[in-house]
């Protein structure tokens, strides 16, 4: 899955499931907490939706706050999970 496809699916998940308005100018640099107003409870929900929609498992040991800083960092994390190489192996 391309970065763009992951980003598009991720923004759709955030909009549909978390009911967050996505700005027209959303980019990989968009910050989840500051730009999208996602809170810590939403992050927990987002993890569940990511696991379901991307068919991956998010290991607890790979849950680093930096993963949830920007959409781009989250896209990278999802792609690593899809490739079977979580953050702990990098």
ChimeraX commands (.cxc) that place a marker at each C-alpha (Angstrom):
marker #1 position 0.00,0.00,0.00 radius 0.5
marker #1 position 1.45,3.39,-0.97 radius 0.5
marker #1 position 2.02,6.18,1.56 radius 0.5
marker #1 position -0.68,8.22,-0.15 radius 0.5
marker #1 position -3.18,5.35,0.09 radius 0.5
marker #1 position -2.37,4.81,3.77 radius 0.5
marker #1 position -2.70,8.55,4.44 radius 0.5
marker #1 position -6.04,8.72,2.62 radius 0.5
marker #1 position -7.41,5.70,4.48 radius 0.5
marker #1 position -6.11,7.05,7.78 radius 0.5
marker #1 position -7.77,10.45,7.29 radius 0.5
marker #1 position -11.00,8.68,6.34 radius 0.5
marker #1 position -10.84,6.62,9.55 radius 0.5
marker #1 position -10.20,9.74,11.63 radius 0.5
marker #1 position -13.08,11.58,9.99 radius 0.5
marker #1 position -15.63,8.75,9.95 radius 0.5
marker #1 position -14.94,6.92,13.20 radius 0.5
marker #1 position -13.58,9.68,15.42 radius 0.5
marker #1 position -15.86,12.31,13.85 radius 0.5
marker #1 position -13.01,14.78,13.45 radius 0.5
marker #1 position -13.23,17.43,10.75 radius 0.5
marker #1 position -10.28,17.05,8.40 radius 0.5
marker #1 position -8.94,20.37,7.04 radius 0.5
marker #1 position -8.65,20.71,3.27 radius 0.5
marker #1 position -4.92,21.33,3.63 radius 0.5
marker #1 position -4.14,18.17,5.60 radius 0.5
marker #1 position -0.61,16.87,4.94 radius 0.5
marker #1 position 1.76,14.35,6.44 radius 0.5
marker #1 position 3.05,17.20,8.62 radius 0.5
marker #1 position -0.40,17.75,10.18 radius 0.5
marker #1 position -0.15,17.18,13.93 radius 0.5
marker #1 position -2.75,14.89,15.43 radius 0.5
marker #1 position -3.12,16.70,18.75 radius 0.5
marker #1 position -2.66,20.31,17.63 radius 0.5
marker #1 position -4.01,20.44,14.07 radius 0.5
marker #1 position -6.68,17.73,14.23 radius 0.5
marker #1 position -7.64,18.16,17.92 radius 0.5
marker #1 position -7.30,14.45,18.66 radius 0.5
marker #1 position -7.07,13.67,22.38 radius 0.5
marker #1 position -5.57,10.72,24.26 radius 0.5
marker #1 position -8.86,8.79,24.39 radius 0.5
marker #1 position -9.23,9.20,20.62 radius 0.5
marker #1 position -5.70,7.82,20.17 radius 0.5
marker #1 position -6.75,4.63,21.96 radius 0.5
marker #1 position -9.80,4.36,19.71 radius 0.5
marker #1 position -7.65,5.10,16.67 radius 0.5
marker #1 position -5.32,2.21,17.52 radius 0.5
marker #1 position -8.28,-0.19,17.46 radius 0.5
marker #1 position -9.51,1.21,14.13 radius 0.5
marker #1 position -6.01,1.01,12.63 radius 0.5
marker #1 position -5.76,-2.64,13.66 radius 0.5
marker #1 position -9.15,-3.42,12.11 radius 0.5
marker #1 position -8.89,-1.37,8.92 radius 0.5
marker #1 position -5.24,-2.11,8.08 radius 0.5
marker #1 position -5.35,-5.72,9.36 radius 0.5
marker #1 position -2.33,-5.24,11.63 radius 0.5
marker #1 position -1.58,-5.74,15.31 radius 0.5
marker #1 position -0.08,-2.87,17.26 radius 0.5
marker #1 position 2.27,-4.35,19.88 radius 0.5
marker #1 position 2.22,-2.51,23.23 radius 0.5
marker #1 position 6.01,-2.25,23.23 radius 0.5
marker #1 position 5.84,-0.30,19.95 radius 0.5
marker #1 position 3.49,2.35,21.32 radius 0.5
marker #1 position 5.79,5.34,21.41 radius 0.5
marker #1 position 4.21,8.81,21.70 radius 0.5
marker #1 position 6.30,10.01,18.74 radius 0.5
marker #1 position 4.28,7.66,16.49 radius 0.5
marker #1 position 1.23,9.86,17.10 radius 0.5
marker #1 position 2.90,13.23,16.56 radius 0.5
marker #1 position 1.98,13.75,12.89 radius 0.5
marker #1 position -0.06,11.96,10.26 radius 0.5
marker #1 position 3.23,11.18,8.50 radius 0.5
marker #1 position 4.76,9.50,11.55 radius 0.5
marker #1 position 1.60,7.42,11.92 radius 0.5
marker #1 position 1.65,6.48,8.22 radius 0.5
marker #1 position 5.27,5.32,8.59 radius 0.5
marker #1 position 4.32,3.26,11.65 radius 0.5
marker #1 position 1.39,1.63,9.83 radius 0.5
marker #1 position 3.60,0.77,6.86 radius 0.5
marker #1 position 6.17,-0.78,9.22 radius 0.5
marker #1 position 3.43,-2.89,10.80 radius 0.5
marker #1 position 2.17,-3.96,7.37 radius 0.5
marker #1 position 5.69,-4.98,6.42 radius 0.5
marker #1 position 5.96,-6.98,9.64 radius 0.5
marker #1 position 8.74,-4.83,11.01 radius 0.5
marker #1 position 7.48,-2.92,14.03 radius 0.5
marker #1 position 9.45,-0.06,15.52 radius 0.5
marker #1 position 11.32,-2.34,17.91 radius 0.5
marker #1 position 13.23,-3.93,15.02 radius 0.5
marker #1 position 14.40,-0.64,13.52 radius 0.5
marker link #1:1,2 radius 0.2
marker link #1:2,3 radius 0.2
marker link #1:3,4 radius 0.2
marker link #1:4,5 radius 0.2
marker link #1:5,6 radius 0.2
marker link #1:6,7 radius 0.2
marker link #1:7,8 radius 0.2
marker link #1:8,9 radius 0.2
marker link #1:9,10 radius 0.2
marker link #1:10,11 radius 0.2
marker link #1:11,12 radius 0.2
marker link #1:12,13 radius 0.2
marker link #1:13,14 radius 0.2
marker link #1:14,15 radius 0.2
marker link #1:15,16 radius 0.2
marker link #1:16,17 radius 0.2
marker link #1:17,18 radius 0.2
marker link #1:18,19 radius 0.2
marker link #1:19,20 radius 0.2
marker link #1:20,21 radius 0.2
marker link #1:21,22 radius 0.2
marker link #1:22,23 radius 0.2
marker link #1:23,24 radius 0.2
marker link #1:24,25 radius 0.2
marker link #1:25,26 radius 0.2
marker link #1:26,27 radius 0.2
marker link #1:27,28 radius 0.2
marker link #1:28,29 radius 0.2
marker link #1:29,30 radius 0.2
marker link #1:30,31 radius 0.2
marker link #1:31,32 radius 0.2
marker link #1:32,33 radius 0.2
marker link #1:33,34 radius 0.2
marker link #1:34,35 radius 0.2
marker link #1:35,36 radius 0.2
marker link #1:36,37 radius 0.2
marker link #1:37,38 radius 0.2
marker link #1:38,39 radius 0.2
marker link #1:39,40 radius 0.2
marker link #1:40,41 radius 0.2
marker link #1:41,42 radius 0.2
marker link #1:42,43 radius 0.2
marker link #1:43,44 radius 0.2
marker link #1:44,45 radius 0.2
marker link #1:45,46 radius 0.2
marker link #1:46,47 radius 0.2
marker link #1:47,48 radius 0.2
marker link #1:48,49 radius 0.2
marker link #1:49,50 radius 0.2
marker link #1:50,51 radius 0.2
marker link #1:51,52 radius 0.2
marker link #1:52,53 radius 0.2
marker link #1:53,54 radius 0.2
marker link #1:54,55 radius 0.2
marker link #1:55,56 radius 0.2
marker link #1:56,57 radius 0.2
marker link #1:57,58 radius 0.2
marker link #1:58,59 radius 0.2
marker link #1:59,60 radius 0.2
marker link #1:60,61 radius 0.2
marker link #1:61,62 radius 0.2
marker link #1:62,63 radius 0.2
marker link #1:63,64 radius 0.2
marker link #1:64,65 radius 0.2
marker link #1:65,66 radius 0.2
marker link #1:66,67 radius 0.2
marker link #1:67,68 radius 0.2
marker link #1:68,69 radius 0.2
marker link #1:69,70 radius 0.2
marker link #1:70,71 radius 0.2
marker link #1:71,72 radius 0.2
marker link #1:72,73 radius 0.2
marker link #1:73,74 radius 0.2
marker link #1:74,75 radius 0.2
marker link #1:75,76 radius 0.2
marker link #1:76,77 radius 0.2
marker link #1:77,78 radius 0.2
marker link #1:78,79 radius 0.2
marker link #1:79,80 radius 0.2
marker link #1:80,81 radius 0.2
marker link #1:81,82 radius 0.2
marker link #1:82,83 radius 0.2
marker link #1:83,84 radius 0.2
marker link #1:84,85 radius 0.2
marker link #1:85,86 radius 0.2
marker link #1:86,87 radius 0.2
marker link #1:87,88 radius 0.2
marker link #1:88,89 radius 0.2
marker link #1:89,90 radius 0.2
view
